[in-house]
Amino acid sequence: MTDVTAGSGTRKPMARRTKIALAIAAILVAVPAIALAILLTYDWNKARPWLNARTSEAIGRPFAINGDLSLSWERPAENMAERNRTWRDFIPWPHLVANDVHVGNPEGMPAGDMSSVKQFSFSLDPLALLNKRIAIPLLQFQAPVVHLRRNADGINNWTFEKKEKKSPWVLDLERIVFTKGVVSLKDAVRNIDASADVATLSGDADYGIGWTVRGTSNGARVTGTGKAGAVLSLKQQTTPYPLQGDFRMGGTRIVFEGTLTKPTRLAALDMNLKLSGPSMARLYPLIGVLLPETPAYSTSGRLIGALGPESRRWTYEKFTGKVGSSDLGGTLTFQTGKPRGKLSGSVRSKLLQFDDLGPLIGADSNASKLKRGMPAVQPANKVLPVETFRTERWTAIDADVRYSADSIVREKQLPIRKLSTHLIMQDGVLTLAPLTFDMAGGTLNSTIKLDGSGRGGKNAIKATAKVTARRLQIKQLFPAIEGLQASVGHINGDAALSATGNSIATLLGGANGEIHTLIDQGTVSKMLLEKMGLNIGNIVLTTLFGDKQVRINCMATDFAVDRGIMYSRTFIIDTEEAVINVDGVISLADETLHLTINPKTKGLRIISLRSPLYVRGPFKKPSVSVDKGVLAMKAGGALALATLAAPAAALLPLVNSGPGEASECGKLLAASREKPTAPPPGKRKGR
C-alpha cells in the first residue's frame, strides 16, 4: 500500500507539470494567433495619430497619413523583379498601405509639402518597434509629387538635419521603389526652376523608370530625358543603381550613363560623362566649378564621385575632346573644402590651334564672342582686347593645374611652337608661373600674377608680369618679312610691368615698368637696311647685283613705361654700314605710334636722302612718311648724281666712319646695363 501511494504521489506532480507545460505551450501558440488576429482585424486608422507623431519626430518635419491605413501580410518578393530580390523578401511581413500621405517642409521654410503621394505601401518589422526603430525593408510610391526648394540664404528642404536633442526613434529605410510621379526644383541660389515627369518603364532589363525634364536655369531653357533603376537600395550598398541622362541647358549638353552603388554617400558614383557647349565657362551654374572662357568644346571621360561627411571629391578621369580646333585630354579633380573648393590636375594638347587661346583673354572676334554667349564689345578700330574679366567668381575656387601644348598651329607671323604653364589660383589670385613659349628658336618665359580678389577695387585686377626672352632668332621672329629671311643673330630681352585694370586693354593702358631688348653680333639683310635709309641708288644696285649680309654690332632698346606710355630712352641699331636711331613714344593707352626713325650712314652712298621716317597713327593701321622739306632739298641733286656716278659706285668699297662710331656698340651695351628705375617725367616730343 505504501508503494502504491508513493507511486501515485509521484505521478500527480508529473501530471501537474505536464498540464502546466501544455498550458504554457497553448499560451505561446495562442498569443501569436491572438496577436495575428488583432493585427488583421484591428482598425489601423486609429493608429494614424501615433504613427504620424513618431514618424514626424524621427524625420524632424511634419508627417501625416490623411487617407485610409490598412494592413496585410505579404512577402515582398511576390511584387519584385527577380534581380532585385534578397532572401529577406521571401519572409512574410506586415504590409501597411497608406493613402494621401504628406511630408512637410522643415522649420525655417514656408509651410507646405516637400512631398506628397497618392498612395504608398511599406513592409514593417513589428519587433523593431520594441527598440524604438521604424524598420521599413521596402517603401513603394504611387504617383508621388516632390517639391525641392532652396532659398536665397541657402536653406533647403531636402537636407534632413539631426536635432540637438536626439530622438529616441530611428527611421531605418532599406529600399525605395519608384513609380510614376513629378519632381520639381526651385533653387534661388542657382536660379533654377525645373520639373521632371517620372514614369514606370516596362520590358526594360536595366531600367525601371524614365524621366523627362523641362524648365529654366539662369534664364536658359532646360530640357532632357533619362532613365533610372526602379529600386534604390539605401542599405545594400553593393547593389548597383543604374542612371542614364541626356539633357541640355541653353547651348550646353550633358550626357551620362553609369551606376551608383553607395547612394547614401555617393562613394561609388561611376559613369561615362560627355560634355559639350559654346564655352566651358557656361558650366558654372551646373557644376559650381569655375572654368575659363573657351571656344566651343566637347569632351568625353569617366566621372568618379565621392561624398564624405566633410568634403566631396569629383574626378573627371582620362577625358579627351576638342576645344575649338584643338585637341584636349587629361584628368581633373575637384575637392570641396573650406574656405573653398580646389580644382587640380593636368591637361595636355597634342595639337593646339593658337587662335583657340583667344577667348581666355577676350582676344577672339566679335562673332566668336556671340557664339560663346558674350556681347560683341570689341571696337573695330582697336587691337587690344576690351572684354572684361569676370573676377566675381575668382574667390569661389582655388586651382593647381598644369597645361602643355606639344605643337601649335598658328599664322606665319607668329613663330610659336610649344607652350606650357602652371596655373595656380589661391584666394582670388591667379598666377601663371611660369608661362613658357618655345618661340623663334628660343624661349619666352613669363611669370604673370593677376589679383582678382577685389582688394584692388571692385572687378579690378592688380597685375604684375616679368618676361624674359632668350636667343630668339631674327629670321624666325619676323617670318613674314622677306628681307629678314637671310638674317642671322639672336635677340634677348627683359620686361617688368605692373598695372590695375579689368581687361587686357585697361591693364596695358595703365601699365608701369621697363622693357629692354638686345641683339649682339648678328647679321641682317643689307637690302632691308638700305630701304630703311632711303639710299635709292644702292637699292637699285643691290637689286641688280644681289643682296648681302651686313654685320650688326648690336641693337639695343630701352623703354620706360609710365601709365601706358612707352618712352624710348634708347632704340638704336648699330651695323658696320649704318646707325639707325628711333625716338618717340608708343601709347598703349590709346593704341597709337609716335616714332621717328633717323638713319645715319657710315659709308659713302651715291644717293642718300637721309630723311627721317615718321611712323604715326593707330596700331590697327599706322602710316609711314618722310620729312617733305628735307626730301625736297635733296631730290634735285640726287637724280643727276645717280646718272653720273652709278656705274662707279658699284665698285667703291665701303668706308667706315671712324673710331668714334665704331665704338657705338660698346656705348649701347653699357647703357643697357645701367637700367633706369623710373621713367622720365612728362611726355616727350612726338606724343
C-alpha positions in Angstrom: 0.0 0.0 0.0 2.8 2.3 0.9 4.5 1.8 -2.5 1.2 2.3 -4.4 0.6 5.5 -2.6 4.1 6.7 -3.2 3.9 5.9 -6.9 0.5 7.7 -7.1 2.0 10.7 -5.4 4.9 10.8 -7.9 2.5 10.6 -10.9 0.5 13.6 -9.6 3.3 16.1 -9.7 4.3 14.9 -13.1 0.7 15.3 -14.3 0.6 18.8 -12.9 3.9 19.7 -14.7 2.6 18.3 -17.9 -0.6 20.3 -17.6 1.5 23.4 -16.9 3.7 22.8 -19.9 0.7 22.2 -22.1 -0.8 25.4 -20.8 2.4 27.4 -21.5 2.6 25.9 -25.0 -1.0 26.8 -25.6 -0.4 30.3 -24.5 2.7 30.6 -26.7 0.6 29.4 -29.6 -2.4 31.5 -28.7 -0.5 34.8 -28.1 0.8 35.0 -31.7 -2.5 33.8 -33.0 -4.4 36.3 -31.0 -1.8 39.0 -32.0 -2.2 38.0 -35.6 -6.0 38.1 -35.3 -5.7 41.6 -33.7 -3.3 42.8 -36.3 -5.6 41.6 -39.1 -8.8 42.8 -37.6 -7.6 46.0 -35.9 -8.7 49.3 -37.4 -5.3 50.8 -38.1 -6.7 54.1 -38.9 -6.9 54.5 -35.1 -3.1 54.2 -35.0 -2.5 57.0 -37.5 -2.0 59.8 -34.9 0.5 57.7 -33.1 2.3 56.7 -36.3 2.3 60.3 -37.6 3.8 61.6 -34.4 6.5 59.0 -34.2 7.5 59.5 -37.8 7.5 63.3 -37.6 9.8 63.0 -34.6 12.1 60.7 -36.4 12.5 62.8 -39.6 12.3 66.2 -38.0 9.5 67.6 -40.0 5.7 67.2 -40.4 4.4 63.8 -41.5 0.8 62.9 -42.0 -1.2 60.0 -43.3 -4.6 61.6 -44.1 -6.2 58.7 -46.0 -7.0 55.1 -45.2 -4.4 53.0 -43.5 -4.7 49.2 -43.8 -2.5 46.2 -43.0 -1.9 42.8 -44.6 0.8 40.1 -44.5 2.8 39.9 -47.7 6.1 38.6 -49.0 7.9 41.5 -50.8 9.4 39.1 -53.3 6.0 38.5 -54.8 5.9 42.0 -56.2 9.5 42.4 -57.1 11.7 41.7 -60.1 13.9 38.7 -59.6 17.1 40.7 -60.0 16.1 42.9 -57.1 15.2 40.2 -54.5 17.1 39.2 -51.4 16.4 36.3 -49.0 14.6 38.7 -46.7 12.0 39.4 -49.3 10.6 35.8 -49.0 9.7 36.3 -45.3 6.1 37.5 -44.6 6.0 41.0 -43.2 3.1 43.1 -42.0 2.4 45.3 -45.0 0.9 48.7 -44.5 -0.9 50.6 -47.3 -1.3 54.4 -46.6 -3.3 56.8 -48.8 -2.9 60.5 -49.2 0.5 60.9 -47.4 2.3 64.2 -46.9 5.8 65.2 -45.8 6.1 68.8 -44.9 9.0 71.4 -45.2 11.4 71.8 -42.2 11.5 74.7 -39.9 12.8 77.9 -41.5 11.0 77.3 -44.8 7.4 78.3 -45.9 4.7 75.9 -44.7 3.7 73.3 -47.3 4.6 69.9 -48.6 8.1 68.8 -49.5 6.4 65.7 -51.0 3.0 64.0 -51.2 1.9 60.7 -52.6 -1.5 59.3 -53.6 -0.6 56.0 -52.0 2.4 54.4 -50.6 2.9 51.0 -49.1 5.7 49.5 -47.0 6.5 46.4 -45.0 7.2 46.9 -41.3 9.2 44.9 -38.9 7.0 44.8 -35.7 9.8 43.5 -33.5 11.9 46.6 -34.3 9.3 48.8 -32.7 10.2 47.4 -29.3 13.6 49.0 -29.8 12.0 52.3 -31.0 13.2 51.6 -34.5 10.9 52.1 -37.5 12.3 49.4 -39.8 11.0 49.6 -43.4 12.6 47.0 -45.7 10.7 48.2 -48.8 8.9 51.5 -49.5 6.7 51.8 -52.6 5.2 55.0 -54.0 2.3 55.6 -56.3 2.0 59.0 -58.1 4.5 60.8 -55.8 4.9 64.6 -56.1 8.2 66.0 -54.8 8.9 69.7 -54.4 12.6 70.5 -53.7 13.3 74.1 -52.6 16.3 76.2 -51.7 16.0 79.9 -50.6 18.5 82.6 -51.5 20.0 82.2 -48.0 20.9 78.6 -48.8 18.3 76.9 -46.6 16.8 73.9 -48.4 14.1 71.3 -47.7 16.0 68.2 -48.8 18.6 68.1 -46.0 17.4 66.0 -43.0 19.4 67.5 -40.2 19.6 65.9 -36.8 18.1 67.9 -33.9 20.3 68.9 -30.9 18.1 66.7 -28.8 18.4 63.3 -30.3 15.1 61.5 -30.9 14.7 58.0 -29.4 13.1 56.9 -32.6 15.1 55.9 -35.6 13.9 55.5 -39.2 15.6 52.6 -40.9 14.7 52.6 -44.6 16.3 50.0 -46.8 14.9 50.3 -50.3 12.7 52.6 -52.3 10.6 51.6 -55.4 9.8 54.5 -57.7 6.7 54.7 -59.9 5.0 57.4 -61.9 5.3 60.9 -60.4 6.6 64.5 -60.6 9.7 66.1 -59.1 10.3 69.9 -59.2 13.2 72.0 -58.2 13.2 75.7 -57.4 16.7 76.9 -56.4 17.1 80.6 -55.7 20.9 80.2 -55.3 21.5 78.9 -58.8 18.4 80.5 -60.3 16.9 77.1 -61.4 13.2 76.4 -61.9 12.6 73.0 -63.4 10.5 69.9 -63.1 10.7 66.3 -64.2 7.9 63.8 -65.0 8.7 60.3 -63.9 7.1 57.2 -65.5 7.4 53.5 -65.0 9.1 51.5 -67.8 8.0 48.0 -68.8 10.2 45.5 -70.6 13.5 47.2 -69.9 16.0 44.8 -68.5 18.2 47.6 -66.9 15.9 50.5 -66.0 12.6 50.7 -64.2 11.7 54.3 -64.6 12.1 57.0 -67.2 12.1 60.8 -66.7 11.7 64.0 -68.8 12.8 67.3 -67.5 11.9 70.9 -68.5 12.4 74.3 -67.1 14.9 77.2 -66.9 18.3 77.8 -65.4 19.7 81.3 -65.2 17.1 82.2 -67.9 18.3 79.5 -70.3 15.9 76.8 -71.4 16.5 73.3 -69.9 15.3 70.1 -71.5 16.3 66.4 -71.1 15.4 62.8 -70.8 16.8 59.9 -68.8 16.3 56.5 -67.1 17.0 55.1 -63.6 16.5 51.9 -61.8 13.1 51.0 -60.3 14.6 50.0 -56.9 17.0 52.3 -55.0 18.8 50.3 -52.3 19.8 52.5 -49.3 21.2 49.7 -47.2 22.6 47.1 -49.6 25.5 49.4 -50.7 26.9 46.9 -53.2 23.8 46.8 -55.3 24.3 49.0 -58.4 21.7 51.6 -59.2 21.7 52.4 -62.9 21.5 56.0 -64.1 21.3 57.5 -67.6 20.6 61.0 -68.8 20.8 63.4 -71.7 19.8 67.0 -71.2 20.6 70.5 -72.4 20.8 73.9 -70.8 20.9 76.6 -73.4 23.8 75.5 -75.7 25.3 73.2 -73.1 24.7 69.4 -73.4 25.4 66.8 -70.7 25.2 63.1 -71.4 25.9 60.4 -68.7 25.4 56.7 -68.1 26.7 54.6 -65.2 25.9 53.3 -61.8 25.6 54.5 -58.2 26.4 51.7 -55.8 26.5 53.7 -52.5 23.6 56.2 -52.8 23.8 57.3 -49.2 27.4 58.6 -49.6 27.9 58.8 -53.4 31.1 57.0 -52.6 30.9 54.9 -55.7 29.4 57.1 -58.4 31.0 55.8 -61.6 29.8 56.9 -65.0 30.7 57.9 -68.5 30.2 61.6 -68.9 30.1 63.7 -72.1 30.1 67.5 -72.1 29.7 69.9 -75.0 28.8 73.6 -75.3 29.8 77.0 -76.6 32.2 77.7 -73.7 33.4 75.8 -70.6 32.6 78.9 -68.5 28.8 78.2 -69.2 29.2 75.0 -67.0 29.4 77.1 -63.8 25.7 77.1 -63.0 25.5 73.3 -63.4 28.7 72.1 -61.7 29.7 75.0 -59.5 33.3 74.9 -60.7 34.9 78.0 -62.3 36.3 77.2 -65.7 37.8 79.6 -68.2 36.2 81.1 -71.3 36.9 78.8 -74.3 35.7 78.3 -77.9 33.0 75.6 -78.5 34.1 72.3 -76.9 33.2 68.7 -76.5 34.7 66.2 -74.0 34.2 62.6 -73.0 35.6 60.8 -69.9 34.9 58.9 -66.8 33.4 60.7 -63.8 34.0 59.2 -60.3 32.3 60.9 -57.3 32.7 60.5 -53.6 30.6 62.3 -50.9 32.1 62.3 -47.4 30.8 63.8 -44.2 33.2 66.8 -44.5 34.0 67.1 -48.2 33.2 65.9 -51.7 35.6 64.7 -54.4 34.9 64.5 -58.1 37.4 63.2 -60.6 37.0 63.6 -64.4 39.4 60.9 -65.4 41.3 60.4 -68.6 39.0 62.7 -70.6 39.5 63.5 -74.2 37.9 66.0 -76.5 38.3 69.2 -78.6 38.2 72.9 -77.8 37.7 74.8 -80.9 40.0 73.1 -83.4 42.4 71.9 -80.7 42.5 68.5 -79.0 42.4 68.3 -75.2 42.9 65.5 -72.7 43.9 64.8 -69.1 42.5 64.3 -65.6 40.9 66.9 -63.4 39.8 66.6 -59.7 37.6 68.9 -57.8 37.8 68.6 -54.0 35.3 70.6 -51.9 36.6 72.1 -48.6 36.9 75.2 -46.5 37.2 78.1 -47.2 36.7 77.0 -50.8 37.0 74.0 -53.2 40.1 73.2 -55.2 40.5 72.1 -58.8 43.7 70.3 -59.6 45.1 68.1 -62.4 47.0 68.0 -65.6 45.7 68.9 -69.1 47.6 68.4 -72.4 47.0 69.3 -76.1 48.9 67.4 -78.7 48.0 70.0 -81.3 46.8 73.5 -80.3 45.3 76.0 -82.7 46.7 79.2 -81.3 43.5 81.1 -82.1 41.7 78.9 -79.6 43.5 80.7 -76.7 41.9 84.0 -77.7 38.7 83.6 -75.6 40.7 83.2 -72.4 41.7 86.9 -72.6 38.8 88.1 -74.8 41.0 88.3 -77.9 38.7 86.4 -80.2 36.4 88.0 -82.8 33.1 89.6 -82.1 31.4 86.7 -84.0 33.2 84.2 -81.7 32.1 86.2 -78.6 28.5 85.9 -79.7 28.8 82.2 -80.2 30.0 81.7 -76.6 27.3 83.9 -75.2 29.3 87.1 -74.6 28.4 90.5 -76.0 30.3 91.7 -79.1 32.2 94.6 -77.4 35.5 94.8 -79.3 35.6 98.1 -81.3 36.6 97.8 -84.9 39.5 100.2 -84.6 41.1 98.6 -81.5 43.7 95.8 -81.3 44.0 95.2 -77.6 41.0 93.1 -76.2 38.5 95.2 -74.2 36.3 92.3 -72.9 36.3 92.4 -69.1 37.4 89.6 -66.9 34.7 88.2 -64.6 36.5 88.3 -61.3 33.5 88.0 -59.1 33.9 84.2 -59.1 37.6 84.1 -58.7 37.3 83.8 -54.9 34.9 80.8 -55.2 37.6 78.3 -56.1 41.4 77.5 -55.8 43.2 75.7 -58.5 46.5 74.0 -59.3 46.5 72.8 -62.9 49.3 72.2 -65.4 48.8 72.6 -69.1 51.1 71.9 -72.1 50.7 72.0 -75.9 53.1 69.8 -77.8 52.6 71.5 -81.1 51.0 74.8 -82.1 49.2 75.7 -85.3 49.4 79.4 -85.9 49.7 82.1 -88.5 53.1 82.5 -90.2 53.6 85.8 -88.4 53.5 84.2 -85.0 56.7 82.0 -84.6 55.5 79.9 -81.5 56.0 76.1 -81.5 55.1 74.9 -77.9 53.8 76.2 -74.7 53.5 75.1 -71.1 52.2 76.7 -67.9 51.5 76.0 -64.3 48.2 77.7 -63.3 47.7 78.4 -59.6 44.7 80.2 -58.1 44.7 81.0 -54.4 42.2 83.2 -52.7 41.3 85.1 -55.9 44.9 85.5 -57.1 45.8 83.8 -60.4 49.4 83.1 -61.1 51.0 81.6 -64.2 54.4 80.5 -63.0 55.9 80.0 -65.4 54.2 80.6 -68.8 56.7 79.3 -71.3 56.7 79.5 -75.1 59.2 77.8 -77.4 59.4 80.8 -79.8 61.5 81.7 -82.8 64.1 79.1 -82.0 64.4 80.4 -78.4 62.3 80.7 -75.3 60.0 83.2 -73.8 59.4 82.8 -70.1 56.9 84.8 -68.1 55.6 84.9 -64.6 52.2 86.6 -64.5 50.2 87.4 -61.4 46.6 88.6 -61.5 45.0 89.6 -58.3 41.2 89.4 -58.8 40.3 89.1 -55.2 38.7 92.5 -55.1 41.4 94.0 -52.9 42.4 96.3 -55.8 38.8 97.5 -56.2 35.6 96.1 -57.4 36.0 94.0 -60.6 39.6 95.3 -60.9 42.7 93.2 -61.3 46.1 94.1 -59.9 48.6 92.6 -62.3 52.4 92.1 -62.5 54.4 90.5 -65.3 58.0 89.6 -65.6 59.1 88.4 -69.1 62.4 87.0 -70.2 63.3 86.3 -73.9 66.4 84.4 -74.7 68.0 83.6 -78.1 65.1 84.5 -80.3 66.3 84.1 -83.9 65.7 87.2 -86.0 64.6 85.5 -89.2 62.1 83.3 -87.2 60.8 86.2 -85.2 59.7 88.0 -88.3 58.9 85.2 -90.8 56.6 87.4 -92.9 59.3 90.0 -93.7 61.1 88.7 -96.8 64.1 90.9 -96.2 64.9 89.2 -92.9 64.9 85.6 -94.1 68.6 85.7 -94.9 69.4 87.3 -91.5 71.1 85.6 -88.5 71.6 86.5 -84.9 69.6 86.4 -81.7 67.5 88.7 -79.6 67.5 88.7 -75.8 65.0 90.8 -73.8 63.5 91.5 -70.4 60.4 93.3 -69.3 58.8 94.0 -66.0 55.3 95.6 -65.9 52.6 96.3 -63.3 49.1 97.6 -63.8 45.5 97.7 -62.5 42.5 97.1 -64.8 39.8 94.7 -65.7 40.8 93.8 -69.3 43.9 93.4 -71.4 43.3 96.9 -72.9 42.9 98.6 -69.5 45.8 96.7 -67.9 48.3 97.6 -70.7 46.7 101.1 -70.9 47.7 101.8 -67.3 51.0 99.8 -67.2 54.2 100.9 -65.5 57.6 99.4 -65.8 60.5 98.8 -68.2 61.2 96.9 -71.4 64.7 96.1 -72.7 66.0 94.1 -75.7 69.4 93.5 -77.1 70.9 91.9 -80.2 74.7 91.3 -80.1 76.8 90.2 -83.0 74.3 89.2 -85.7 73.8 89.9 -89.3 70.9 91.4 -91.3 69.9 91.9 -94.9 71.7 94.9 -96.5 68.6 95.5 -98.7 66.5 95.9 -95.6 68.8 98.5 -94.2 69.1 100.3 -97.5 65.4 100.6 -97.6 65.3 102.0 -94.1 68.0 104.6 -95.0 66.2 105.6 -98.3 69.5 105.0 -100.2 67.8 104.8 -103.5 70.9 104.3 -105.7 72.1 101.4 -103.6 68.7 99.8 -103.5 68.9 99.8 -107.3 72.4 98.4 -107.3 71.5 95.7 -104.7 68.6 94.7 -106.7 70.8 94.4 -109.9 73.8 92.7 -108.3 72.3 90.9 -105.4 71.8 91.3 -101.6 74.4 90.6 -99.0 74.6 90.3 -95.2 75.6 93.3 -93.1 77.1 92.6 -89.7 75.2 94.0 -86.7 77.4 95.2 -84.0 74.4 95.4 -81.7 70.9 96.6 -81.3 69.6 97.9 -78.1 66.1 99.1 -77.0 65.2 100.6 -73.6 61.7 101.7 -73.0 60.3 103.2 -69.8 56.6 102.6 -69.4 54.6 105.1 -67.5 50.8 104.9 -67.2 50.5 103.0 -70.5 53.0 105.2 -72.4 56.3 103.6 -73.7 59.0 106.2 -73.8 62.0 105.4 -76.0 65.1 106.0 -73.8 67.3 104.0 -76.2 66.4 102.5 -79.5 69.4 102.1 -81.8 70.7 99.7 -84.4 74.5 99.8 -85.0 75.8 98.0 -88.1 79.1 98.1 -90.0 77.4 100.4 -92.5 74.9 102.5 -90.7 73.5 103.6 -87.3 69.7 103.9 -87.0 68.2 105.8 -84.1 64.5 105.5 -83.2 62.9 108.1 -80.9 59.4 108.7 -79.7 56.6 107.1 -77.8 54.2 104.1 -78.1 50.9 104.7 -76.4 49.3 101.5 -75.1 46.5 103.6 -73.6 45.1 104.9 -76.9 46.9 102.3 -79.2 48.9 104.8 -81.2 52.5 105.1 -82.5 54.6 108.3 -82.5 58.1 107.3 -83.6 60.8 109.0 -85.6 63.5 106.9 -87.4 66.8 108.7 -88.1 69.2 106.7 -90.3 72.9 107.7 -90.4 75.1 106.1 -93.0 78.8 105.3 -92.1 80.0 104.7 -95.6 79.7 106.5 -99.0 76.3 106.5 -100.6 75.7 107.7 -104.2 72.2 108.9 -103.4 71.5 109.1 -99.6 68.4 111.1 -98.8 68.9 110.5 -95.1 65.5 111.9 -94.5 63.8 110.9 -91.1 61.0 108.5 -91.3 57.9 109.2 -89.3 55.7 106.3 -88.0 52.4 107.6 -86.9 48.8 106.5 -86.3 46.9 103.7 -84.6 48.1 100.2 -84.1 45.4 99.0 -86.5 46.7 101.0 -89.4 49.9 103.0 -88.9 51.3 105.3 -91.6 55.0 105.8 -92.6 56.1 109.2 -94.1 59.2 111.2 -94.7 60.2 114.8 -93.9 59.0 116.6 -97.1 61.2 119.6 -96.5 64.5 117.6 -96.3 63.3 115.4 -99.2 62.7 118.4 -101.5 66.1 120.0 -100.8 68.0 116.8 -101.8 65.8 115.4 -104.5 67.1 117.6 -107.4 70.8 116.9 -107.0 70.2 113.2 -106.2 68.8 112.4 -109.7 71.8 114.0 -111.5 74.3 112.3 -109.3 72.6 108.9 -109.8 73.0 109.2 -113.6 76.7 110.1 -113.5 78.1 108.0 -110.6 76.0 104.9 -110.6 78.5 102.6 -112.5 81.5 103.7 -110.5 79.6 103.4 -107.2 79.2 99.7 -107.7 82.9 99.2 -107.4 83.5 101.5 -104.4 84.5 99.9 -101.2 82.6 100.7 -98.0 84.3 103.3 -95.9 84.0 103.2 -92.1 83.2 106.4 -90.5 86.0 106.3 -87.8 86.7 105.1 -84.3 84.0 107.2 -82.7 81.1 105.5 -84.4 82.8 102.1 -84.3 82.7 102.2 -80.5 78.9 102.9 -80.5 78.1 99.3 -79.7 80.1 99.5 -76.5 78.2 102.6 -75.5 74.9 100.9 -76.2 75.9 97.8 -74.1 77.0 100.0 -71.2 73.8 102.0 -71.4 71.7 98.8 -71.5 73.3 97.6 -68.3 72.5 100.9 -66.5 68.8 100.5 -66.5 66.9 103.5 -65.0 64.4 102.5 -62.4 61.8 105.2 -63.2 60.5 106.7 -66.5 61.3 110.3 -67.4 58.7 112.8 -66.2 56.2 114.3 -68.5 55.7 113.5 -72.2 58.4 113.5 -74.8 58.2 115.4 -78.1 56.2 113.3 -80.6 53.5 112.3 -78.2 
